Amino acid sequence: MNTKLKRFLSTVLVSTSIVVPNVVNAEVNQKYTTGSANYSLDKTDASSKEIKVYLNGEQLEFDVPPVEINGRTKVPFRKIFESMGTVVWFNESDNSILGITRNGDVITHKVGTNTAIINGEQKTFDSISEVINDRTLIPVRMVADLLGADVSWIEENNEVQINKEIKTNEYHAAIKKVLEHSLDQNFNPENFKRYMKYQATHGNMDITQVILDVNMDLDKELVKSNMKTDITAIINGEEITDIPFLQAKEEDVKIVKDLNSNTMLVNDFNKLPEDYKPDNMISVSEINKNNIDYYGAITGAFKDCYLKDTLYNDYMEMNQAFQEYTGKSYGIVDPEGYKTSKDIKDKIRLDYWQIKDMWPLTEDEILYYVAATSIDELQTGLAFRFNTLGVFPYDINEYRRNLGYQLTESEEYFVNLADTRYDWIIENGYKYGFIQRYPEGKENITRRIKRKDHFRYVGKEVAKIMHDENLCLEEYVAKYENQSGYATTEDSVKKLLLKY
């Protein structure tokens, strides 16, 4: 067939999907699986003729052959895509496929549907993908549209000819550099575009660190916002009714899905559902109600500290160890536990009211202090902090000390006294499954000023890893928990990287 006719057919086929005559064979009556339903290929559905597929003149071999169903030719997805330099992942949870092409395009497709998404743009086709003998077969038109290939049908030979020019430049080298780490346990193919963008602005950074940084959302920024409140404050002589604070952009916020995990990540970019309330809560503050606080005062006005009952035994074990350390009868006194989203917002207003009346701050200081206290971690039922602000000015004094303020002798005394308790938990809490949620030196990752009074349960095994490797929760999740659900094969990646 001459070249002009071939190009003409290619154009027609790409615009109308490949249509070939049905060749009826009475012997064709095989059962296949399409998604979760059984699909029967009978003499009205499929052709039994052998279909050959060529890529740039080289015939491709398949373990499941191409088929023609209702006039639509379908070919094995993975083989076609990998032959053209695309790394392929599969997600068993929803039967979806993700491919990253050698040009850096990201393609997703849910098996059993007639749609696919490339770089965020959805495309619709007139035929669905099929699962046949554990292999996904897609309409040839998907190949043409998604991979930008020239596709031709040679009727007299029952051949599909696919042609695509393969180019290599510096951008392809950058793609290869990132994809070389696609077998790393913390590589998330859904973040590939973000890896590439972050790499471009951090040229000297090791790719493993690029991946970790993006997984921790360090490529996203917090922006200044306003929280509506009924409090009137005076900042720099100006009366305002909005409290300034930092928050994630709306489009960057994800809702936490794994609500039963000890390592569920709750921060600016990962929010709990508004109506979330943990199950099986238990009070742990009863142990302290008749004890004398080590400040020398009677701890009379206790608020119940509610935590998930799954961590109760570990909390009590830590409490007993603290009693033995101090040689006193009291344990870890006056903690605050579970709060609803509304309680947390009210607490922010209360904190702000006390701050602006008792400790005048600049607008920037208020911005960062309120950001440091606007935490819905307590809503998980896995975290606790200490209610010291109403008794002693520990919170704000520690904050001011962190900013470089010279504290008075009295302020330093109370800060150091509170630190005794916090330092013990920071040093020993991991033995019982508790970690400091906002540690010093991790402020650029947690997006919070260090807090010595806020602790989080993650379980003994995870806590030990975090302690031994000096990781905050964001780092642990980014390094050890791949939340995409996509998996690929070592052989596929190695072959592609060597070939292209």
N, C-alpha and C positions, 0 to 999 in steps of 0.2 A: 504494500500500500504506500502511495507517495506521501511525502511530508505534509503537503498542503491539505490533503484529505484528512490526514491524521489530526492536524491542528483543528480543522473544522469540527471533527467528531468530538475532540476534547472539549471544545467550547460548548457544544450542545449538551454533552453528558454532564458537565459541571453545573450547567444551569437547570437541567431537568431531571437529574439523577439518572443513573445507568439503567436502561430498560432493555432487556433482551428477550427474545421469544422463548416461551415455555416449551420445553421438550418433555413430553409426558412419558413416564416410565411406570408401568403398573407395579413394579417390584419395590418402588420407593414408598415405604410406610414405616418410618423410624420415629421413635419417641425422643424428643429433646426437651431440655429445660430452659425456659425463658424467665429470668427473675425468679419469683417464687411460684410461678404457675407452670404446669406442663403444657407443652406446645407440640402438637402432632404434625409432622410433615407428611402429607399424603400426596397422591398424584395430582391434586389440584393446586398444591402449594409449591412444590419444589421440582427442580430439574436435577436429574442424576448425572448430567454430563460433567466431564472433568473440566475445570476452569484453571487455566494457568495464569500466574501473575508475574510480571517482570518489573523490576525496578532499575531504571537506567540501563536496560538491556540485559540485566542478569536475572535469571529465574529464581524466585523465592520458593523455598521448601517449607511446608507447613505440616505440623502433626495432626491438625484438624483441617481438612481441605476447605477452600472457599465454596460457597453454595449460592444458588440462585433461588430466591423465594419470592413468589408472586411478581416475577419480572424484575426483582432488585438483586443485584450481585452484592454479596457480603463477604468480607475477608477478615481473617483473624487480626484483632486490634493490636495486641502486643507485638506480634511479629512485624506487622507493617510499620508501626510507629518506631520500634527499636531499629529497624533496618534503615530508617531515615534519621537516626541520631537522636531520638527522643527517649528520655528516661521515664519509665512508667511505674506508677505506684497503684496499689489497689487497697480499698477500704472495705473490709468484710462487713462492718456494722451496717452500712447502707448500700452495699454493692456499687460503689462509685469508683471511678478511675480518675487518676490525675497524671498528666504527662507534662514534662518540661522539655521543650524542643531545644535543639542546638542553637536556635536563634533567641532563646530566652522567653519564648511564649509559654504561658501556663494554660493548659487545657484540662477541663474537668467534664466528666460525662457520667451519668447514672445509668447503669446497665438496665435495658428493658424500656428505655425512653427514646424519643426521637429528637432530643435537644442536647446541645453541648455548649459550654461556655469557654471562650478563649479571651484571655486578658480582660475578664469582666463583662464581655459582650456575649449575649446569648444568641445562638443560631438554632434554627429549627429545620428539620429534614422530614421527608415524606415517608420515612421507613425507620423502624426501631432497630436497636441492636439486639442480638440474640445470644443466649448462652447455649453452646452445643459441645457436648463432651468436655465440660469444664473449661471451655475456651470462649471468650467473648468475640463475636463476629459483628462488624459494623458495616453499614452501607458504604460503598466505595465513595459516594459523594462526600461523606464525612472526611475521608482522606484528602480529597481535593480541596475542600473548604478550610479544614483545620490546619493542614500542613502546607497549603499553598502550592500543591503539586499539579502537574499536567496529567490528566487521566484520559486514556483512550480505550475503547472497546473494539477489538478486532474480531468481528463476528465469525468469519470463516475458520478461525483458529481457536475460538473460545478463549481468547486471551484478554487480560487486562494489562495494559501497559502504563506504568507510572513513571513519569520523568520529573526530576527536580534537580536543579543545579546546586551543587554543594560548594559553599564558599567558606573561607576561614580568614578571620581578621582579629584585631586586638580584642574586640568585644566578645568574640567566641572564646578567646583565651580566658577572659575574665569569667565567663559562664562556666567553662571547664574547671577553673580554679575553685569555684564554689561547689560544683557538682562532685568534685573529687571527695567531698566530705558528706555526700548524700547517704552514706551508709553509717555515719555517726549516729549514736543513739539519740542525740538531741537535735538532729536535723529535722526540720518540719517543712515539707515541700510546699505547704500552703503559704509559708513566709518567704518563698524564693525571691519574689520581686523586691521585698524589703531587704533581704540579704544583699542583693545586687546594688540597691541604692545606697545602703549603709557602707558597703565596701567601697563604692566610688568616692565617698566623702571621708573615708578612713583608710586611705591607700596602704599605709604601712602596718595596719593591724592584721594579726594572724586571723585566718578565716574561722578557726574554731572560736575565737573571741567574738568575731563579727556575729556568728550564729547565736552565741550565748547572749550578747547584748540585745539583739533583735528579739530573741525569745523572751527577754525581760522587759520588752517595750521601751528600751532606752532610745529607740529611734523616734519615739513619740514625745511630744512636749505637753507640759501642763500650761494652761492659760489662765490668766486672771479673770475671775468672775465675781458676781455679787450674789450673796445669799440674802433673801428678803427676811426681815425680822422686825419685830415690834420694838426693838431696843433703839434708843437714840444715843448716839455717842458724839464726842467732840474730838476730832483729829486735826492737829495743827490749827486749832481755832475755828474749824469748820464743822457744823453740825451735820451728821449723816445718819441714815437709817439702814444702810446696807453694809454688811460686814464683808470686807474683801477677803477672798481666799483663792487658792489655786485648785483647778480641777482639770480633768481630761476633756478633750473635745468629744462631743456627743458621738461622732462617727468612730471614735477610737475605743469606745466602751463596749465590753462584752459581758454577758450575763453568765455567772458561774453555773456550770451544769453538774459537775460531780460533787453534789452536796453531801455525800456520805464519806468523803475522803478526809483523813486527818490533815492532809497537806493541801486542802482546797485553798487557792490563792485569792485573797480578797484585798484589793488595793484600788488605786484610782482608775485602773483600766479593766478591772475585773470586779463587777458588782454582784452582790446577792440580789435575788428577786425581791421586789419591794415587800411582798407578803411572806417572806421566808421566816420560819420559826423552827428551830431545831427540835427534834423529838427527844423523849426520854431524858429530861433535865432533872438535876438533883441539886439540893442546897448543900454547900460545903462550909458555910460560915458559922453554923451552929457550934462548931468546936471551939470558937473563940469568944462566945458571947459573955462568959463569966470570967474571962482572963484579964490580966492587967497588961496593958500595952507597954512595950519596952521604952516608950517615951516617958513613962512615969505617970501617965494619965489613965483613968478608967475608960475603956472603950465601950461606952454605953449605947450610942446610936448606931447599931449595926444595920446595914442593908444586906439582905440575903445575897450571897454570891451563888448564882446558878450556872452550872456547867453540865456538859453532857455526861451521862452516867458511865460512859465507856472509859472516861479518864479519871473517874473518882478514886479508884484504888491507887493509881500512880500519884495523884495529887496528895492523898492522905499519907502515902509513903514519904513524899518529899516534905510534907508538913512535919512528920515525926522526926525526920533527919534534921530539920531546922531547929526543932525543940532541943534535940540533943546537942546541936552546935552551940546554941545560946545558953544551955543549962537552965532554961526557964520553962515555966509551964505553958506559956503562950506559944502559938504556932505562927504561921504566916498571917499576920493580923490584917483585918479590914480590907479584903480584896473586893473588887467590883467584877461581876461576871456578866452574864447575858443581858443585853439590852435590845429593845426593839429599835427599828429605824427611827421612829418618832422620839423615843427616849434619847437616842444619840444626838439628834438635832437639838432637842431641848437642852441637853448637857452642854453642847457647843455654845448655845446662847447664854447659859449660866456661867460658863467659864469666861465668856467675853465680858459679861456684866461685871464679874469680880475683877477681871484684869483692868478694864478701863477705869474703874473706880479706885482701885488700890494701887495699880502700877501703870502709870501713864506710859504708853508705848507709841513709837512712830507708826505710820501707816504700813511701812514695810515689815516692821516687827510684828504687828498684828496679823498681817497677811501670812507670815510664816508660822506664827504661833497657832493661829486658828487652823491652818492647814495641818499642823502637827497633831491637833486634837480632833479633827473631823474624821474619825476612824470608825468604820462599821465592822471592824474585826470582832468586836465583842458580840456581834449578832450571830456569829458562827456557833457559839456555845463552846468553843475550843480555846478561848482566850480569857485572860483576866488582867486587870491592872489594879493599881492601888488608889484609893480615894483619899488623897492627901491634901488636895487644894483647899478644901473647906476647913481643914484643921491647921495645917502649916502651909506656908507659901512655897512648898518644895518645887512644884511644877514650874512655876514662872521664874523662880530664882535659879533653878538649874538651867532653864532656857536662857536667862540673861547671862549666866556665867558662860554658857556655850558661845554666846555672842561676844564675849570678851569684857563684860561689865565687871567692875570691882564691887563685890558684894560686901555688905556690912558684916561685922563679926557675928551678929545674931543670925543673919541669913546663912552664912557659911556653916554655922553650928548645926542648924536644922537640916541643911542639905547634906552635910557629912553624916549626920545621924541616920537619915533615911537611906543613904547610900550603903550603910552596913548591911541592911536587909537585902537590897537589890543586888549588891555585889555577890552575896552568897548564892542567890538564885542564878545569876548570870554564870557563875563559875561551876555550880553543881546541878543546876536544873536539868541538864541534858541526860543525867543518869536516870531521871524519872520521866523523860519524854518531853520536857519543857525547854523552849529556847527563848532567848530575848528577841522579840519581834523586830525591833528597830535598833540594831546595834551601832556603836560608834564606828566610823570608817565606811559605812555602807549607805550613807545618806543619799549619794547620787543614784543608788539603785532602788532603795525603798521609797525615795522621794519624801522622806520624813526626817526631821531632826532626830537625833538619837533620843530614845526614851528608855530610861533604866527601870521604869515601873510597869512596863507592858510585856506580858509573857504569853506564849502561845504553845499549845500542845500539838505535837506532831507524831508522837509515839517514840519509844526508846530507840528503836533501830535507826529511824531517820534522824533523830536528834543527835545520836552519836556521830553519824556521817557528817552532819552539819557542823558539829563541834570540831571534829578531827580535821575537816577541810576548810574551816572558817567560812562557812556559807551562811548567808541570810536566806529567808524562805524563797524569795524571788530567784536567787541563784540555784537553789536546790531543784526547784520545779523546772527551771530552764535547762539544767544539766541532766536531770535524771527522768523527767516525765515528759515524754513526747505525746502531746495531746491531740495530734492530728488524726491518729488512727490509721494512717497510710503506711504501707510496707512495700518494699521492693526487694529484688534479689541481687546478691553479690555478683553473680555471673553476668547478669544483664548490664550492670553499671560498669564493670571492668571492661567488657567487650566494647561498649559504646565509647568509653573514654580513650581506649587504645585506638579504636578505628577512626574517630573524629577528633 
